[in-house]
Amino acid sequence: MSGTDKFQLFVYDGDFGLPSFDVECSKSILYTIIAQVPVQKKLLNSIKNCAFYNGPCFVHKNVKFNTFHEIVLYLKTLNYDLDKDLSPKQRSESFAITNLVDSKLKPVTEFVFYTDQRNYHEFTKVWYFKALPMPFNQIHASRIQRRAEDLIESLYPNDVNMEVVKDYINVVARECLSSLSTRLGTSMYFFGNTPTTLDVVVYSYISPLLKLPLPANSIPSLVSLWPNLCDFVKRIDNNYFSDLPKEPKYIKNETQNKNSDDEISYVAISLLTFSAMSLVVGFAISRGFISSNFM
């Protein structure tokens, strides 16, 4: 494959034993690994990558895809199809369950990581500030949080009390996880001994709920009520992510978790202000508005 034909996948970095901190990125990474796509993984940890890409972003030749769904559809046209051995009936079932999981568990993870104020300010936002360069840590974290809040608001437009919404989310999570546990049973994967797209999607939603040490964890702790789902996550970890470090990478300990958001914000604002002023002064000198002798 020539340099111009290479597959590239831009994603947020992983942590705490996760392939990525972002659910959609985890889906994309796991799918390409299982399907044996010769992809170059590019982390969104530099100014250049953060300026031009969001996670996930799959690039091939002159095409670019920004959602897991689009990425999978494109890869299937190139014969990278995890569902190729499923019967038509199984394909229909997989499609239905995958849509159900997306509709039920996406609001759960979006609420837990980005809408729950304690989790967002004490953990999620801190992680982005440490994992991404300024000012893109603030930009990306805020954009993802707004998207999550918009989703929750669209689902629960008449509920302004977040505790009520949390109760709804709790019920939805229990129902979905119980259904998945029943469907999985004692099988290795949802359609036998080989993972499919459904396994990729389920793993990517429930693994962060199991692994991330969130300050408010009443909803994430629900996953442990279904041991076969926990074993399912461990099975995929052992088979496809055995080399991932389990130790935290960006948030090293409890005290770092408790860092003041105001302190972080003040540092960011100070540095950005200094950079902006330097640019303004440089522009003024280049145009003759300020004499260099004056400086």
C-alpha positions, 0 to 999 in steps of 0.5 A: 500500500503506497503512502497515499493509500494508507488508512489513517485513524485519528483518535483520542488516546486511551487510559485506564486500560481503555483503547480510547477515552472516547466511546466512538474512538474505541469502537473504531479502534476495536473494529479495525483491529478485529477486521485486521485493517492495516490502519495507522493510528494517530493520536489527537495529542498534538496541536496539528492533529487537534486543529484539523481532526476530531475523534474518530476520523478515518482518512483514506486517499481523498475521503474522510469519515467522522463517525463509526457508522460511516467508517464501518460502511466504508470498510465493508465496501473494501471487504473488511466486514466483521459480519460477513459470516452471519446469516441474513437473520443474524444480520437483521438481529445484529442490526436491531440490537446494535441500534437498541444499544446505541439508543439506550447506552449512548445517553447513559455514557454521555450523561455519566461522563459529560452531564453529571457535573461532578464527574465532568469537572472532577474527572472528564474535564481534567483528563482532557486538559492533561491529554490534549494541548492547549487551547484544544483541550478546552475546545474539544472538552467543551464541544463534546460536553455541549453535544452530550447536554443537547442529547440529554435535553432532547431526550428529557426536555421537560425535566430540569432536575438532573437527579430526576434525569439520573433516575431515568438514566439508571432505569434505562441502563439497568434494562439494557444491561439486563437484556444484553446479559440475557442475550449473551448468556454463556457464549463467548460473543453475541453470535458465537465464538467470533466477535462481530460489530455488535460485540464491538459496540457493546464493549465500547459502551460498557468497558469505560463504565467498568474501568474509569474511576469516576467520582460519582459512580452509582450508574457505572457500578451497575455493570458489575451486577452482570458477571457475564458482561464483565467477563465479556469485557475481560475476554476482549481485553485479553484477546485484543488489548493485552498490551494496553497498560492498566495504570492511569496515564494522565490522572495519576492519583486521587489528589490530581483528580481533585485539582481545582478547575479554577486553577487549571482555567487560570493557567490556560487563560494566562498562557493564551492571553500572553500568546495572543498579546505576542501575536498582536504586538508582532503584527503591530511591529510588522505593520509599522504601528509600533517602532521596534526601538520602542520595544 
